[in-house]
Amino acid sequence: MQPAIGDLIKAESDKAQRELQPEEILNFFEKQFIQNRSVLEVVDFASTQVENHAKEENVTVRGVIKFNGEQISIGGAGNGPLDGFVAALRETPVAKFNITAFHEHSVGEGSDTHAVAYVQITKEDGSVKWGVGTSSNVGRAGISAVVSALNQ
């Protein structure tokens, strides 16, 4: 992800015609990756784990997304909330993609800990995008990262 972010920061620095200060870089990063909901936004989301005797995890998801200004109801299933969310998006006009890299870690200590997820997606057209998501809910951080990548 570092080369992709580096290219964006360099372009922003060139646009400003100066070296960016650390807090400017952080603000740009947050606007571009954490807060960007220009194309896709999750309006409502819920997941339910379905127990079965085959010892396979099965999670169903349902929700509402806003894609290019239009609200769309979604639903899907997978081996976890993120997999179910991706499956649900495949039934919408959102560009088809695969998750090609996923990394997650915690930030903070104790009850203030939250997760940060970094995801790389490869779209059907071969383009590669990175996204970042944060949440106090580990599963939701990954979903936010996918949304971030789709908004790049």
N, C-alpha and C positions, 0 to 999 in steps of 0.2 A: 504494500500500500504506500510505502514511503515515496517511491518514484512518482506515483500518481499525484500525491499531495504536493510533492516538491514542484512538479510542473504547474499546478494550480497557484501555488504561492508565488512562484517566479512570475507567472503571468500577471498576478495581482500587483506585485512589486513593480513590474515594467509599466503597468497602467498608471501607478502612482508616481512613477519615475524617481523612485528612491527605495532604499532598504526599509522593509517593514519592521516595526518594533515588535517584540515578543507578544505583547497584549493584542496588537493588531492581528498577528498571525492566529492567535487563539480565537479572537472574535470571528475572523474569516472562516476558520475551521468549523466553529460552532454553527455559524449561519449556513455554510455550505453542506455540512454533513449531519448535524444534529437537528437543526430547526427547519431545514428545507422540506417543504411540503408542496412544491410547485406543481407537481403532476399527480402524485398519489398521497393519500392521507387515510389513516385508519380512524373512522368515526366511532365505531363500536366493535368490540371483539370479546368473545368468550370461548373457552375451551372446556371440554368434558372428557375425562379419562374413562374409557369403557373397559371394564374388567372382563377377561375371557380366560378360559381354561387352557388355552394353547400357549400361555406364558408370553404372548406377543403383546407389546404395548399398542394400544389403539386409542387415539385421541380424535375426537370430532371437534370441529371448530365452526363457529358461525359468527357473522358480523356484518358490518356495513363499511364500505370504503368509499372515498370520493376520488374518482379518477377523471382528470380533465374537467372538473367541476360537476360531474354527474355522480349521484349517489347510486351505488350498486350493492345489493345484498350478496353476501358470499357464504359458502359452506363447503366443507371438505373434511377429509380424514387423513391421518398419517400416524407415524410412530411417535409423534410429539406435537406440541403446539406449532412449532416452526414448520415442520413437514406438512401438517394439516393446512397451515396458512398458505404455503407455496402451492399445494394441491388446489386449494380454493381459488387462488389467483389464476390458475391455468384455465378456469372456466369463465374468465372475464376478458375484456379487450386489452388488458395489461400485456405488454410484450412478454413473450415466452422466454424463459431463462432457466439455467441450472445454477445451483450454488456450487462454486468450484473451490472455495476456501472459506473456512470459518474459524475464528479465534475468539475466545472470551476470557475475561478475568474480572476479579472483584476489585473494587476501589473502596477504601475505608476499612473501619474495624467495627466489630460488634454489630449492634442493631442499625447502625448508620451505613452498613455496607450496601453497595449497589453494584450491578453488573455493567460492564461495557463489552459490547460485541462488535467485531469487525467481520464483515462478510464481503467476499468477492463473488460477483455473479458474471456468468457468460451468457449473453443474450443470443437468441436464435440467429441474429445476423453476424455473430462472432465477436461483437464488441464486448469489452470487459469493463466492468464498473465496480467500484468499491463503495461500501456504505458503513456507517457507524451508528450504533444504537446504544442508549443507556436506559436503565430502568432499575428500580428496586426489585423487580420481578425478573429472575434469570431468563425465563422463557420469553418474556416480552422484549428484552434487550435484543435478542436475535431477530425478532419480527421487525423491530424498529430499524435494525441495520439493513434488512432487506428493503424496507421502504426507502431508506436513505439511498441505497444503491440505485433503486429504480428512479429516484428523483435526480440523479446526476446527469 
